[in-house]
Amino acid sequence: MKPILLSLLLALGCACGSSQPTAQASPSPSASSSAAATADASPSASDEVPVDSQVLAPATDRPDGSLCSAPLQTTADGNATPLLCRTGAVNVRAWKFYATISASVLGLGLNPTQGQVESAICDDLNHNHATRPEEASGYKLAAAYYGWSFTIDVSKVSC
């Protein structure tokens, strides 16, 4: 009887010992998987809602393209995304987020010159306290809203 009891105790001891590392190892992968999924999460197309055409302050003109509304996520550098919906429409929530930071570039209108846009970028950087990453987003919104055909690299604009 003793060898049978000893065998049972050894079997239980091994089973308990081997299940412990498995139990400890399983929470880590699932926790990092859920963290990765959360970090990569972005609004789905079902979160995007079309918005009727309207003038968005500080603009004085209606947009050249479409408008939409999608939930915003803020980033570490002070930006908010998405600027545009999947259809290419301007996200009204993003426009409102940048309305004070990038007011000069957002208020330019449909037909500015490239020089006027660069001056507005400098005004936002110098007086509205926009950072270059924030102003790049403001410029992208304005270009999409007004349908501007020129491209400006905000990081290279000399003020």
C-alpha positions as CSV (number, residue, x, y, z in Angstrom):
1,M,0.0,0.0,0.0
2,K,2.8,2.4,0.7
3,P,4.2,2.3,-2.9
4,I,0.7,3.1,-4.2
5,L,0.3,6.0,-1.8
6,L,3.7,7.3,-2.6
7,S,3.0,7.1,-6.4
8,L,-0.3,9.0,-5.9
9,L,1.4,11.7,-3.9
10,L,4.2,12.0,-6.5
11,A,1.6,12.2,-9.3
12,L,-0.4,14.9,-7.5
13,G,2.8,16.8,-6.7
14,C,3.9,16.8,-10.4
15,A,0.4,17.7,-11.5
16,C,0.3,20.7,-9.1
17,G,3.8,21.8,-10.0
18,S,3.3,21.6,-13.7
19,S,-0.1,23.4,-13.7
20,Q,1.3,26.4,-11.8
21,P,3.6,27.7,-14.5
22,T,0.9,27.2,-17.1
23,A,-1.5,29.2,-15.0
24,Q,1.1,32.0,-14.5
25,A,2.0,32.1,-18.2
26,S,-1.5,32.3,-19.6
27,P,-2.5,35.8,-18.2
28,S,0.5,37.6,-19.7
29,P,-0.2,36.7,-23.3
30,S,-3.9,37.4,-23.1
31,A,-3.2,40.7,-21.3
32,S,-0.7,41.8,-23.9
33,S,-3.1,40.7,-26.7
34,S,-5.9,42.8,-25.3
35,A,-3.5,45.8,-24.8
36,A,-2.4,45.5,-28.4
37,A,-5.9,45.3,-29.7
38,T,-6.9,48.4,-27.7
39,A,-3.9,50.3,-28.9
40,D,-4.6,49.5,-32.5
41,A,-8.3,50.1,-32.2
42,S,-9.7,52.8,-34.5
43,P,-13.2,53.9,-35.2
44,S,-15.0,51.5,-37.5
45,A,-17.0,52.6,-40.5
46,S,-20.2,52.2,-38.5
47,D,-18.9,54.9,-36.1
48,E,-18.8,57.4,-39.0
49,V,-21.9,59.4,-39.7
50,P,-22.4,61.7,-42.7
51,V,-23.0,65.4,-41.7
52,D,-25.0,67.9,-43.8
53,S,-22.8,70.5,-45.6
54,Q,-22.4,73.6,-43.4
55,V,-19.8,76.3,-42.7
56,L,-17.5,75.2,-39.9
57,A,-16.0,78.1,-37.9
58,P,-13.5,79.7,-38.4
59,A,-14.2,79.0,-42.1
60,T,-16.5,81.5,-43.9
61,D,-17.2,79.2,-46.8
62,R,-19.0,75.8,-47.1
63,P,-16.6,72.9,-47.7
64,D,-15.6,71.8,-51.2
65,G,-16.2,68.2,-50.1
66,S,-18.2,66.2,-47.7
67,L,-18.4,66.3,-43.9
68,C,-18.8,63.4,-41.4
69,S,-18.6,62.8,-37.7
70,A,-16.4,60.1,-36.1
71,P,-15.2,59.7,-32.6
72,L,-11.8,61.2,-31.9
73,Q,-8.7,59.7,-30.2
74,T,-6.0,61.9,-28.9
75,T,-2.4,61.1,-29.4
76,A,0.7,61.7,-27.3
77,D,1.9,64.6,-29.5
78,G,-1.3,66.6,-28.9
79,N,-3.1,65.6,-32.1
80,A,-6.5,64.0,-32.6
81,T,-7.4,61.4,-35.1
82,P,-9.1,60.6,-37.5
83,L,-9.0,63.9,-39.4
84,L,-10.9,62.4,-42.2
85,C,-13.5,59.6,-42.4
86,R,-12.9,56.5,-44.6
87,T,-14.8,58.2,-47.4
88,G,-12.4,61.2,-47.4
89,A,-14.9,63.5,-45.8
90,V,-13.7,66.0,-43.2
91,N,-14.4,64.9,-39.6
92,V,-16.4,67.7,-38.0
93,R,-15.2,66.7,-34.5
94,A,-11.5,67.0,-35.6
95,W,-12.2,70.4,-37.2
96,K,-13.7,71.6,-33.9
97,F,-10.7,70.2,-32.0
98,Y,-8.3,72.2,-34.2
99,A,-10.5,75.3,-34.5
100,T,-8.6,77.4,-32.0
101,I,-5.1,75.8,-32.5
102,S,-5.1,76.2,-36.3
103,A,-7.6,79.0,-36.6
104,S,-5.6,81.0,-39.1
105,V,-5.1,78.2,-41.6
106,L,-8.7,76.8,-41.1
107,G,-10.2,80.3,-41.8
108,L,-8.3,81.0,-45.1
109,G,-11.1,80.2,-47.6
110,L,-11.4,78.4,-50.9
111,N,-8.7,80.3,-53.0
112,P,-5.7,81.3,-51.0
113,T,-2.2,81.4,-52.6
114,Q,0.5,79.1,-51.3
115,G,2.2,82.1,-49.7
116,Q,-1.0,83.0,-47.8
117,V,-1.3,79.5,-46.5
118,E,2.4,79.5,-45.3
119,S,1.8,82.9,-43.6
120,A,-1.3,81.4,-41.8
121,I,0.7,78.4,-40.7
122,C,3.3,80.8,-39.2
123,D,0.5,82.8,-37.5
124,D,-0.8,79.6,-35.9
125,L,2.6,78.5,-34.8
126,N,3.6,81.9,-33.4
127,H,0.3,83.2,-32.0
128,N,-2.1,80.3,-31.5
129,H,0.6,78.1,-29.9
130,A,0.2,75.3,-32.3
131,T,3.0,72.7,-32.4
132,R,4.2,71.7,-35.9
133,P,2.5,68.3,-35.6
134,E,-0.7,70.0,-34.6
135,E,-0.4,72.5,-37.4
136,A,0.3,69.8,-40.0
137,S,-3.0,68.2,-39.0
138,G,-4.8,71.6,-39.2
139,Y,-3.3,72.1,-42.6
140,K,-4.5,68.7,-43.8
141,L,-8.0,69.4,-42.5
142,A,-8.1,72.8,-44.3
143,A,-6.7,71.3,-47.5
144,A,-9.4,68.6,-47.5
145,Y,-12.2,71.1,-46.5
146,Y,-11.4,73.7,-49.2
147,G,-10.1,71.3,-51.8
148,W,-6.7,73.0,-52.2
149,S,-4.5,71.5,-54.9
150,F,-1.0,72.4,-53.5
151,T,0.9,70.5,-50.9
152,I,2.9,72.2,-48.1
153,D,5.2,70.4,-45.7
154,V,4.5,72.2,-42.5
155,S,7.8,70.9,-41.0
156,K,9.7,72.9,-43.6
157,V,7.8,76.2,-43.5
158,S,10.2,78.9,-42.3
159,C,8.6,81.4,-40.0
